[in-house]
Each structure stands twice: as structure tokens, then as C-alpha cells.
Amino acid sequence: MKPAWSGGVAVPRSGTCPTGVSWHDHYDRPGSALEHRLGAVRRWIAAALDDGASRVVSVCAGQGRDLLPVLAAHPRRAQVRARLVELDERNVAEARRNAPEGVEVVCGDAAALRAYAGAVPADLVLVCGVFGNISDDDIRVTVAALPQLCAPGAMVVWTRGRHEPDLVPVISGWFAAENFDLVAEEGAEYGYGIGVHRYTGPPVPLDPAAHLFTFADPGPRI
């Protein structure tokens, strides 16, 4: 596999995204909430690629099950460069096995903004399976930092379980405060939330020293 960006990236490997691989099995259970969520996220990824997204970053990417199959089958795949950042080495190995040309899978701390140097500003930013496993304060910090990953007009797709207290509407409000327009919010009937937002603000330089969050729960990312 040819890397999407030359030179590689050295990023710290601290205690973020320590989820292992077993929770991915839920994606394979017919009718499960994660199966429904995965299908919905894939549809939004396809829509962004259809609209011309050419740079993609995925935060805590796991095995890349949301992005990689869509990208591999898309007619614009040769025009797309993507960076997936994931801490678990087994997930990284699986993602690398399935990554099409132009995709770089980095084993490292997805909360460290320097992990994205050279890959941003991106046209599509995926933050799926993160907000259900970090503190409310860290969610707000992460949302506030996302303009650093986004090109003007970029789409951000994020997920969060709709368990009580339901933070999905609050998170959408935090996005609005950072110059993100709401495109869609869905999934409540299956017990999860998917937020899709369009960045309408100006370019924001990347702060490579910033660290955004720490996972509070090593369980399934919902």
C-alpha cells in the first residue's frame, strides 16, 4: 500500500481509543443498533464523496469499517486521500489489510492533533464512536477544535448513543457555536444519534501541541 502522505507521522500512543477488537462483532449482528448506525454513516460518507470530498480524516477509526468499504467501491476513490488514526494495533492491522490505495492508517493517539498534520484541512471528518466514551467537557473541547481539521465547507459526521442524559441536542448546539450548520440528525429510533454538520467558518491553523480527550470507558464505542 502506498501511503497517502509521504514522510509518515510520529504520534504519541497514550491511553485514548483503547477499545480492542471484540466490540466490532456487534456490527455483524443483523438488526443491531450498531449495524443500523454503520449503514447510516456509510450513506453520509458516500454522499460526501459524491459531492467531491477528496481529503478525509477519521478520529479513533477502529478497523475503518465505515469509510474503507465505501471508498473502495466509489468511482472517485483514486482522487481521495484519507488518514485513519487508531491506537489499537490489531484494529490498525485490520484496517491496513482493507485499505485501498491512497489511505494511510496511523497507529497512534487520535486525540493528539499532531496526528493529523499533513492530512488537513479535510473535506470530510469522521468522529464516530468517540463522544459516547469521553467526558462532556472533552466533547466540547473536541468540537471546538474540529475547525482545525476542516476545510471551509467540510462535512463532519459524528455519533453518540441516545441514552439518558441525551446529550445529542446539546452537542449539536456546541457545533452551531463553532460555525457548523446542521445538515441532519438521525438514528433516535434505533437508540443512537448521528450528527452531520457543514463547516461554514474560516480556515483555522492546526495546533500540533493540542490534546483533546481521554477515553473514560474502554467498552464499545456507541
KEGUSE-154834 format. One record per atom (N, C-alpha, C): residue number from 1; residue in three letters; atom name; x negated, y negated, z. Coordinates in steps of 0.2 Angstrom, whole numbers, plus 2048, in hexadecimal, padded with zeros to 3 digits. Layout:
REM KEGUSE-154834
i:aa:at:xx:yy:zz
NUM:ALA:CA:X:Y:Z
...
END
This chain:
REM KEGUSE-154834
i:aa:at:xx:yy:zz
1:MET:N:7FC:806:800
1:MET:CA:800:800:800
1:MET:C:7FC:7FA:800
2:LYS:N:7FD:7F5:7FC
2:LYS:CA:7F9:7EF:7FB
2:LYS:C:7FC:7EA:800
3:PRO:N:7F8:7E7:805
3:PRO:CA:7FB:7E2:809
3:PRO:C:7FE:7DC:806
4:ALA:N:803:7DA:809
4:ALA:CA:807:7D4:806
4:ALA:C:802:7CD:807
5:TRP:N:7FE:7CD:80C
5:TRP:CA:7FA:7C7:80D
5:TRP:C:7F3:7CA:80E
6:SER:N:7EE:7C7:80B
6:SER:CA:7E7:7CA:80C
6:SER:C:7E4:7C8:813
7:GLY:N:7DF:7CB:815
7:GLY:CA:7DC:7C9:81B
7:GLY:C:7DE:7CC:822
8:GLY:N:7E5:7CE:822
8:GLY:CA:7E7:7D2:828
8:GLY:C:7E9:7CD:82D
9:VAL:N:7EC:7CF:833
9:VAL:CA:7ED:7CB:838
9:VAL:C:7EC:7CE:83F
10:ALA:N:7E8:7CB:843
10:ALA:CA:7E6:7CE:84A
10:ALA:C:7EB:7CB:84F
11:VAL:N:7EF:7CF:852
11:VAL:CA:7F4:7CC:856
11:VAL:C:7F4:7D0:85D
12:PRO:N:7F6:7CD:862
12:PRO:CA:7F5:7D0:869
12:PRO:C:7FA:7D5:869
13:ARG:N:7F9:7DB:86D
13:ARG:CA:7FE:7E0:86D
13:ARG:C:800:7E1:875
14:SER:N:804:7DD:877
14:SER:CA:806:7DC:87E
14:SER:C:80D:7E0:87E
15:GLY:N:811:7DE:884
15:GLY:CA:816:7E2:885
15:GLY:C:81D:7E0:882
16:THR:N:81D:7DE:87C
16:THR:CA:823:7DD:879
16:THR:C:825:7E2:873
17:CYS:N:82B:7E3:872
17:CYS:CA:82E:7E8:86E
17:CYS:C:82B:7EF:86F
18:PRO:N:82B:7F1:876
18:PRO:CA:829:7F8:878
18:PRO:C:82E:7FD:877
19:THR:N:831:7FE:872
19:THR:CA:837:802:871
19:THR:C:837:809:86F
20:GLY:N:831:80B:86D
20:GLY:CA:830:812:86B
20:GLY:C:835:813:864
21:VAL:N:836:81A:863
21:VAL:CA:839:81C:85D
21:VAL:C:840:81F:85E
22:SER:N:842:822:864
22:SER:CA:848:826:865
22:SER:C:84E:822:864
23:TRP:N:84E:81B:865
23:TRP:CA:854:818:864
23:TRP:C:856:817:85D
24:HIS:N:852:818:858
24:HIS:CA:854:818:851
24:HIS:C:858:81D:84F
25:ASP:N:859:823:853
25:ASP:CA:85D:828:852
25:ASP:C:864:826:852
26:HIS:N:866:821:855
26:HIS:CA:86D:81E:855
26:HIS:C:86F:81C:84F
27:TYR:N:86A:819:84A
27:TYR:CA:86C:817:844
27:TYR:C:86F:81D:840
28:ASP:N:86D:823:841
28:ASP:CA:86F:829:83D
28:ASP:C:876:82C:83F
29:ARG:N:879:829:845
29:ARG:CA:87F:82C:847
29:ARG:C:885:829:843
30:PRO:N:888:82D:83F
30:PRO:CA:88E:82A:83C
30:PRO:C:893:827:840
31:GLY:N:895:820:83E
31:GLY:CA:89A:81D:842
31:GLY:C:897:819:848
32:SER:N:891:81A:84A
32:SER:CA:88E:816:850
32:SER:C:88E:80F:84E
33:ALA:N:88D:80B:854
33:ALA:CA:88D:804:853
33:ALA:C:887:802:84F
34:LEU:N:881:805:851
34:LEU:CA:87B:803:84E
34:LEU:C:87B:805:846
35:GLU:N:87E:80A:844
35:GLU:CA:87F:80C:83D
35:GLU:C:883:806:83A
36:HIS:N:888:804:83D
36:HIS:CA:88C:7FE:83A
36:HIS:C:888:7F8:839
37:ARG:N:884:7F7:83F
37:ARG:CA:880:7F1:83F
37:ARG:C:87B:7F1:83A
38:LEU:N:878:7F7:839
38:LEU:CA:872:7F7:834
38:LEU:C:875:7F6:82D
39:GLY:N:87B:7F9:82B
39:GLY:CA:87E:7F7:825
39:GLY:C:880:7F0:824
40:ALA:N:882:7ED:829
40:ALA:CA:884:7E6:828
40:ALA:C:87D:7E1:827
41:VAL:N:878:7E3:82B
41:VAL:CA:872:7DF:82A
41:VAL:C:86F:7E0:823
42:ARG:N:86F:7E6:821
42:ARG:CA:86D:7E8:81A
42:ARG:C:870:7E4:815
43:ARG:N:877:7E3:816
43:ARG:CA:87B:7DF:811
43:ARG:C:878:7D8:811
44:TRP:N:877:7D5:817
44:TRP:CA:874:7CE:817
44:TRP:C:86D:7CD:814
45:ILE:N:869:7D2:815
45:ILE:CA:863:7D2:812
45:ILE:C:863:7D3:80B
46:ALA:N:868:7D7:808
46:ALA:CA:869:7D7:801
46:ALA:C:86B:7D0:7FE
47:ALA:N:870:7CD:802
47:ALA:CA:872:7C7:7FF
47:ALA:C:86D:7C2:7FF
48:ALA:N:868:7C2:804
48:ALA:CA:863:7BD:804
48:ALA:C:85E:7BE:7FE
49:LEU:N:85C:7C4:7FD
49:LEU:CA:858:7C6:7F7
49:LEU:C:85B:7C4:7F1
50:ASP:N:862:7C5:7F0
50:ASP:CA:866:7C3:7EA
50:ASP:C:865:7BC:7E9
51:ASP:N:865:7B8:7EF
51:ASP:CA:865:7B1:7EE
51:ASP:C:85E:7AE:7ED
52:GLY:N:859:7B3:7ED
52:GLY:CA:852:7B1:7EB
52:GLY:C:84D:7B1:7F0
53:ALA:N:84E:7B3:7F6
53:ALA:CA:849:7B4:7FB
53:ALA:C:843:7B7:7F9
54:SER:N:83D:7B4:7FA
54:SER:CA:837:7B8:7F8
54:SER:C:832:7B9:7FD
55:ARG:N:833:7B6:803
55:ARG:CA:82F:7B7:809
55:ARG:C:834:7B9:80F
56:VAL:N:832:7BF:812
56:VAL:CA:836:7C1:817
56:VAL:C:831:7C3:81D
57:VAL:N:834:7C1:823
57:VAL:CA:830:7C4:829
57:VAL:C:836:7C7:82E
58:SER:N:833:7CC:831
58:SER:CA:838:7D0:836
58:SER:C:834:7D1:83D
59:VAL:N:838:7CE:842
59:VAL:CA:836:7CE:849
59:VAL:C:838:7D4:84C
60:CYS:N:833:7D8:84F
60:CYS:CA:834:7DE:853
60:CYS:C:838:7E3:84E
61:ALA:N:834:7E4:848
61:ALA:CA:837:7E7:842
61:ALA:C:839:7EF:843
62:GLY:N:837:7F2:849
62:GLY:CA:838:7F9:849
62:GLY:C:835:7FD:843
63:GLN:N:839:801:841
63:GLN:CA:837:805:83B
63:GLN:C:839:802:834
64:GLY:N:83B:7FC:835
64:GLY:CA:83D:7F8:82F
64:GLY:C:843:7FB:82B
65:ARG:N:848:7FE:82F
65:ARG:CA:84D:802:82B
65:ARG:C:852:7FD:828
66:ASP:N:852:7F6:82B
66:ASP:CA:857:7F2:828
66:ASP:C:854:7EF:821
67:LEU:N:84E:7ED:821
67:LEU:CA:84B:7E9:81B
67:LEU:C:849:7EE:816
68:LEU:N:845:7F3:818
68:LEU:CA:841:7F7:813
68:LEU:C:845:7FB:80E
69:PRO:N:84B:7FE:80F
69:PRO:CA:84F:801:80A
69:PRO:C:852:7FC:805
70:VAL:N:854:7F7:808
70:VAL:CA:857:7F2:804
70:VAL:C:852:7EF:7FF
71:LEU:N:84C:7ED:802
71:LEU:CA:847:7EA:7FD
71:LEU:C:845:7EF:7F8
72:ALA:N:844:7F5:7FA
72:ALA:CA:841:7FA:7F5
72:ALA:C:846:7FB:7EF
73:ALA:N:84C:7FA:7F0
73:ALA:CA:851:7FB:7EB
73:ALA:C:853:7F5:7E7
74:HIS:N:851:7EF:7EA
74:HIS:CA:853:7E9:7E7
74:HIS:C:84F:7E7:7E0
75:PRO:N:852:7E5:7DB
75:PRO:CA:84F:7E3:7D5
75:PRO:C:84A:7DE:7D6
76:ARG:N:84A:7DA:7DB
76:ARG:CA:845:7D4:7DC
76:ARG:C:83F:7D7:7E1
77:ARG:N:83F:7DD:7E2
77:ARG:CA:83A:7DF:7E7
77:ARG:C:833:7DD:7E5
78:ALA:N:831:7DD:7DF
78:ALA:CA:82A:7DB:7DD
78:ALA:C:828:7D4:7DF
79:GLN:N:82E:7D0:7E0
79:GLN:CA:82D:7C9:7E1
79:GLN:C:82D:7C7:7E8
80:VAL:N:82E:7CC:7ED
80:VAL:CA:82F:7CB:7F4
80:VAL:C:828:7CD:7F8
81:ARG:N:826:7C9:7FC
81:ARG:CA:821:7CB:801
81:ARG:C:824:7CA:808
82:ALA:N:823:7D0:80C
82:ALA:CA:826:7D0:813
82:ALA:C:820:7D2:818
83:ARG:N:821:7D0:81E
83:ARG:CA:81D:7D2:823
83:ARG:C:822:7D4:829
84:LEU:N:821:7DA:82B
84:LEU:CA:824:7DD:831
84:LEU:C:820:7DD:837
85:VAL:N:822:7DB:83C
85:VAL:CA:81D:7DB:842
85:VAL:C:821:7E0:848
86:GLU:N:81D:7E5:84A
86:GLU:CA:820:7EA:84F
86:GLU:C:81A:7EC:853
87:LEU:N:81C:7ED:85A
87:LEU:CA:816:7EF:85E
87:LEU:C:815:7F7:85E
88:ASP:N:81B:7FB:85E
88:ASP:CA:81A:802:85F
88:ASP:C:816:805:859
89:GLU:N:811:809:85A
89:GLU:CA:80D:80B:854
89:GLU:C:811:811:850
90:ARG:N:815:814:853
90:ARG:CA:819:81A:850
90:ARG:C:81E:816:84B
91:ASN:N:821:811:84D
91:ASN:CA:826:80D:849
91:ASN:C:822:80A:843
92:VAL:N:81C:807:845
92:VAL:CA:818:804:840
92:VAL:C:816:809:83A
93:ALA:N:814:80F:83C
93:ALA:CA:812:815:838
93:ALA:C:818:817:833
94:GLU:N:81E:817:836
94:GLU:CA:824:819:832
94:GLU:C:825:813:82D
95:ALA:N:825:80D:82F
95:ALA:CA:826:808:82B
95:ALA:C:821:807:825
96:ARG:N:81B:808:827
96:ARG:CA:816:808:821
96:ARG:C:817:80E:81C
97:ARG:N:819:814:81F
97:ARG:CA:81B:819:81A
97:ARG:C:820:817:815
98:ASN:N:825:813:817
98:ASN:CA:82B:811:813
98:ASN:C:82A:80B:810
99:ALA:N:825:807:811
99:ALA:CA:825:800:80F
99:ALA:C:823:800:807
100:PRO:N:827:7FC:803
100:PRO:CA:825:7FC:7FC
100:PRO:C:81F:7F7:7FB
101:GLU:N:81D:7F6:7F5
101:GLU:CA:817:7F1:7F4
101:GLU:C:819:7EA:7F6
102:GLY:N:815:7E7:7F9
102:GLY:CA:816:7E0:7FB
102:GLY:C:818:7DF:802
103:VAL:N:819:7E5:806
103:VAL:CA:81B:7E4:80D
103:VAL:C:815:7E6:811
104:GLU:N:814:7E2:816
104:GLU:CA:80E:7E2:81B
104:GLU:C:812:7E4:822
105:VAL:N:810:7E9:825
105:VAL:CA:812:7EB:82B
105:VAL:C:80D:7EA:830
106:VAL:N:80E:7E5:835
106:VAL:CA:809:7E4:83A
106:VAL:C:80A:7E7:841
107:CYS:N:805:7EA:844
107:CYS:CA:806:7ED:84A
107:CYS:C:804:7E8:84F
108:GLY:N:808:7E5:853
108:GLY:CA:807:7E0:857
108:GLY:C:80D:7DD:85B
109:ASP:N:80B:7D7:85F
109:ASP:CA:810:7D4:863
109:ASP:C:815:7CF:85F
110:ALA:N:81B:7D1:85D
110:ALA:CA:81F:7CD:859
110:ALA:C:821:7C7:85C
111:ALA:N:820:7C6:863
111:ALA:CA:822:7C0:866
111:ALA:C:81C:7BA:866
112:ALA:N:816:7BC:863
112:ALA:CA:811:7B8:862
112:ALA:C:811:7B5:85B
113:LEU:N:812:7AE:85B
113:LEU:CA:813:7AB:854
113:LEU:C:80D:7AC:84F
114:ARG:N:807:7AD:852
114:ARG:CA:802:7AE:84E
114:ARG:C:802:7B4:84A
115:ALA:N:807:7B9:84B
115:ALA:CA:808:7BF:847
115:ALA:C:80B:7BD:841
116:TYR:N:80E:7B7:840
116:TYR:CA:811:7B5:83A
116:TYR:C:80D:7B0:835
117:ALA:N:807:7AF:838
117:ALA:CA:803:7AA:834
117:ALA:C:801:7AD:82D
118:GLY:N:802:7A9:828
118:GLY:CA:801:7AB:821
118:GLY:C:807:7AE:81E
119:ALA:N:80C:7B0:822
119:ALA:CA:813:7B3:81F
119:ALA:C:818:7AE:81F
120:VAL:N:817:7A8:822
120:VAL:CA:81D:7A3:823
120:VAL:C:81B:79D:820
121:PRO:N:81F:799:81E
121:PRO:CA:826:799:81F
121:PRO:C:82A:79E:81B
122:ALA:N:82F:7A2:81D
122:ALA:CA:832:7A7:81A
122:ALA:C:839:7A5:818
123:ASP:N:83C:7A8:813
123:ASP:CA:842:7A7:811
123:ASP:C:848:7AB:814
124:LEU:N:845:7B1:817
124:LEU:CA:84A:7B5:81B
124:LEU:C:846:7B7:821
125:VAL:N:849:7B6:827
125:VAL:CA:846:7B8:82E
125:VAL:C:84B:7BD:831
126:LEU:N:849:7C2:833
126:LEU:CA:84D:7C7:836
126:LEU:C:84B:7C8:83E
127:VAL:N:850:7C7:842
127:VAL:CA:84F:7C7:849
127:VAL:C:854:7CC:84C
128:CYS:N:854:7D2:84A
128:CYS:CA:859:7D7:84B
128:CYS:C:856:7DC:851
129:GLY:N:85B:7DD:856
129:GLY:CA:859:7E1:85C
129:GLY:C:854:7DE:861
130:VAL:N:854:7D8:861
130:VAL:CA:850:7D4:865
130:VAL:C:854:7D1:86B
131:PHE:N:859:7CD:869
131:PHE:CA:85C:7C9:86E
131:PHE:C:860:7CD:874
132:GLY:N:861:7D3:873
132:GLY:CA:864:7D7:878
132:GLY:C:860:7DA:87D
133:ASN:N:859:7D8:87C
133:ASN:CA:854:7DB:880
133:ASN:C:84F:7D6:883
134:ILE:N:851:7D0:883
134:ILE:CA:84D:7CA:886
134:ILE:C:851:7C6:88A
135:SER:N:84E:7C2:88E
135:SER:CA:852:7BD:892
135:SER:C:856:7B8:88E
136:ASP:N:85B:7B5:891
136:ASP:CA:85E:7AF:88E
136:ASP:C:85A:7AA:88C
137:ASP:N:855:7A8:891
137:ASP:CA:850:7A3:890
137:ASP:C:84C:7A4:88A
138:ASP:N:84A:7AB:88A
138:ASP:CA:845:7AD:884
138:ASP:C:849:7AC:87D
139:ILE:N:84F:7AE:87E
139:ILE:CA:853:7AD:877
139:ILE:C:853:7A6:875
140:ARG:N:855:7A2:87A
140:ARG:CA:855:79A:878
140:ARG:C:84E:798:875
141:VAL:N:849:79A:879
141:VAL:CA:842:798:876
141:VAL:C:841:79B:86F
142:THR:N:843:7A1:86E
142:THR:CA:842:7A4:868
142:THR:C:846:7A1:862
143:VAL:N:84C:79F:863
143:VAL:CA:850:79B:85F
143:VAL:C:84D:795:85D
144:ALA:N:84A:791:862
144:ALA:CA:847:78B:861
144:ALA:C:841:78B:85D
145:ALA:N:83E:791:85D
145:ALA:CA:837:792:85A
145:ALA:C:838:794:852
146:LEU:N:83E:797:851
146:LEU:CA:83F:79A:84A
146:LEU:C:83E:795:844
147:PRO:N:840:78E:845
147:PRO:CA:83E:78A:83F
147:PRO:C:837:78A:83D
148:GLN:N:832:78D:842
148:GLN:CA:82B:78D:840
148:GLN:C:82A:793:83B
149:LEU:N:82F:798:83B
149:LEU:CA:82F:79E:836
149:LEU:C:832:79C:830
150:CYS:N:836:797:830
150:CYS:CA:83B:796:82A
150:CYS:C:839:791:825
151:ALA:N:83A:793:81F
151:ALA:CA:83A:78D:81A
151:ALA:C:841:78A:81A
152:PRO:N:841:784:818
152:PRO:CA:847:780:817
152:PRO:C:84C:785:813
153:GLY:N:852:786:815
153:GLY:CA:857:78A:812
153:GLY:C:857:791:813
154:ALA:N:852:793:818
154:ALA:CA:851:79A:819
154:ALA:C:857:79D:81D
155:MET:N:858:7A3:81C
155:MET:CA:85D:7A7:820
155:MET:C:85A:7AB:826
156:VAL:N:85E:7AA:82C
156:VAL:CA:85C:7AE:831
156:VAL:C:861:7B3:833
157:VAL:N:860:7B9:834
157:VAL:CA:865:7BF:836
157:VAL:C:862:7C1:83D
158:TRP:N:867:7C1:842
158:TRP:CA:865:7C3:848
158:TRP:C:86B:7C8:84B
159:THR:N:86A:7CC:850
159:THR:CA:86F:7D0:853
159:THR:C:86F:7CF:85B
160:ARG:N:874:7D1:85E
160:ARG:CA:875:7D1:865
160:ARG:C:87B:7D5:867
161:GLY:N:87B:7DA:86B
161:GLY:CA:881:7DE:86E
161:GLY:C:886:7D9:871
162:ARG:N:88C:7DA:870
162:ARG:CA:891:7D6:873
162:ARG:C:894:7D8:879
163:HIS:N:890:7DB:87D
163:HIS:CA:891:7DD:884
163:HIS:C:892:7D6:888
164:GLU:N:895:7D7:88E
164:GLU:CA:896:7D1:892
164:GLU:C:890:7D0:897
165:PRO:N:88E:7CA:898
165:PRO:CA:891:7C4:895
165:PRO:C:88F:7C3:88D
166:ASP:N:894:7C2:889
166:ASP:CA:893:7C1:882
166:ASP:C:88F:7BB:880
167:LEU:N:889:7BC:87E
167:LEU:CA:885:7B6:87D
167:LEU:C:885:7B4:876
168:VAL:N:888:7B8:871
168:VAL:CA:888:7B6:86A
168:VAL:C:88A:7AF:869
169:PRO:N:890:7AC:86B
169:PRO:CA:892:7A6:869
169:PRO:C:88C:7A0:86C
170:VAL:N:88A:7A2:872
170:VAL:CA:885:79D:875
170:VAL:C:87E:79D:870
171:ILE:N:87C:7A3:86E
171:ILE:CA:876:7A3:86A
171:ILE:C:878:79F:863
172:SER:N:87D:7A0:860
172:SER:CA:87F:79C:85A
172:SER:C:87F:795:85C
173:GLY:N:881:793:861
173:GLY:CA:880:78C:863
173:GLY:C:879:78A:864
174:TRP:N:875:78E:866
174:TRP:CA:86D:78C:867
174:TRP:C:86B:78C:85F
175:PHE:N:86D:790:85B
175:PHE:CA:86B:78F:854
175:PHE:C:86D:789:851
176:ALA:N:873:787:852
176:ALA:CA:876:780:850
176:ALA:C:871:77A:852
177:ALA:N:86F:77B:858
177:ALA:CA:86B:775:85B
177:ALA:C:864:775:858
178:GLU:N:862:77A:854
178:GLU:CA:85B:77A:851
178:GLU:C:85C:779:84A
179:ASN:N:861:776:847
179:ASN:CA:862:775:840
179:ASN:C:864:77C:83C
180:PHE:N:867:780:83F
180:PHE:CA:86A:786:83B
180:PHE:C:871:786:83A
181:ASP:N:873:786:834
181:ASP:CA:87B:787:833
181:ASP:C:87D:78E:833
182:LEU:N:883:78F:836
182:LEU:CA:886:796:837
182:LEU:C:888:798:830
183:VAL:N:886:79E:82D
183:VAL:CA:888:7A1:827
183:VAL:C:88E:7A6:829
184:ALA:N:88C:7AA:82E
184:ALA:CA:891:7AF:830
184:ALA:C:88F:7B2:837
185:GLU:N:895:7B4:83A
185:GLU:CA:894:7B8:840
185:GLU:C:899:7BE:840
186:GLU:N:896:7C4:841
186:GLU:CA:89B:7C9:840
186:GLU:C:899:7CF:845
187:GLY:N:89D:7D5:845
187:GLY:CA:89B:7DB:848
187:GLY:C:89E:7DC:84F
188:ALA:N:8A3:7D7:851
188:ALA:CA:8A6:7D7:858
188:ALA:C:8AA:7DE:858
189:GLU:N:8AD:7E0:853
189:GLU:CA:8B1:7E6:853
189:GLU:C:8AE:7EC:855
190:TYR:N:8A7:7EC:854
190:TYR:CA:8A3:7F2:855
190:TYR:C:89F:7F1:85B
191:GLY:N:89F:7EB:85F
191:GLY:CA:89C:7EA:865
191:GLY:C:895:7E7:864
192:TYR:N:894:7E4:85E
192:TYR:CA:88D:7E1:85E
192:TYR:C:88F:7DA:85A
193:GLY:N:88A:7D6:85A
193:GLY:CA:88A:7CF:857
193:GLY:C:884:7CF:852
194:ILE:N:886:7CD:84C
194:ILE:CA:881:7CB:847
194:ILE:C:882:7C4:845
195:GLY:N:87D:7C0:846
195:GLY:CA:87D:7B9:844
195:GLY:C:879:7B7:83E
196:VAL:N:87B:7B4:839
196:VAL:CA:878:7B2:833
196:VAL:C:878:7AA:833
197:HIS:N:872:7A7:832
197:HIS:CA:871:7A0:832
197:HIS:C:86D:79E:82D
198:ARG:N:86E:797:82A
198:ARG:CA:86A:794:825
198:ARG:C:866:78E:828
199:TYR:N:860:78E:827
199:TYR:CA:85C:789:82A
199:TYR:C:85C:783:826
200:THR:N:85E:77D:829
200:THR:CA:85F:777:825
200:THR:C:85A:771:827
201:GLY:N:856:773:82B
201:GLY:CA:851:76E:82E
201:GLY:C:84B:76E:82A
202:PRO:N:846:76A:82C
202:PRO:CA:840:769:828
202:PRO:C:83B:76E:82A
203:PRO:N:835:76E:826
203:PRO:CA:830:773:827
203:PRO:C:82D:772:82E
204:VAL:N:82B:777:832
204:VAL:CA:828:776:839
204:VAL:C:822:77A:839
205:PRO:N:81C:777:83B
205:PRO:CA:816:77B:83B
205:PRO:C:816:781:840
206:LEU:N:813:786:83E
206:LEU:CA:812:78C:843
206:LEU:C:80D:78A:848
207:ASP:N:80F:78C:84E
207:ASP:CA:80B:78B:854
207:ASP:C:808:792:856
208:PRO:N:802:794:854
208:PRO:CA:800:79A:855
208:PRO:C:7FF:79C:85C
209:ALA:N:7FF:797:860
209:ALA:CA:7FD:799:867
209:ALA:C:804:79B:86B
210:ALA:N:80A:79A:868
210:ALA:CA:810:79B:86B
210:ALA:C:812:7A2:86C
211:HIS:N:815:7A4:872
211:HIS:CA:817:7AA:873
211:HIS:C:81E:7AA:876
212:LEU:N:823:7AD:872
212:LEU:CA:82A:7AC:873
212:LEU:C:82E:7B0:878
213:PHE:N:82C:7B6:879
213:PHE:CA:831:7BA:87D
213:PHE:C:82D:7C0:880
214:THR:N:830:7C3:885
214:THR:CA:82E:7CA:888
214:THR:C:834:7CE:888
215:PHE:N:833:7D4:886
215:PHE:CA:839:7D9:886
215:PHE:C:83A:7DB:88E
216:ALA:N:840:7DA:890
216:ALA:CA:842:7DC:896
216:ALA:C:845:7E3:897
217:ASP:N:846:7E6:892
217:ASP:CA:849:7ED:892
217:ASP:C:846:7F1:88C
218:PRO:N:843:7F7:88E
218:PRO:CA:840:7FB:889
218:PRO:C:845:7FF:885
219:GLY:N:84B:7FF:886
219:GLY:CA:850:803:883
219:GLY:C:852:801:87C
220:PRO:N:858:804:879
220:PRO:CA:85A:802:873
220:PRO:C:85B:7FB:872
221:ARG:N:859:7F9:86C
221:ARG:CA:859:7F1:86A
221:ARG:C:860:7F0:867
222:ILE:N:865:7EE:86B
222:ILE:CA:86C:7ED:868
222:ILE:C:86E:7E5:86A
END
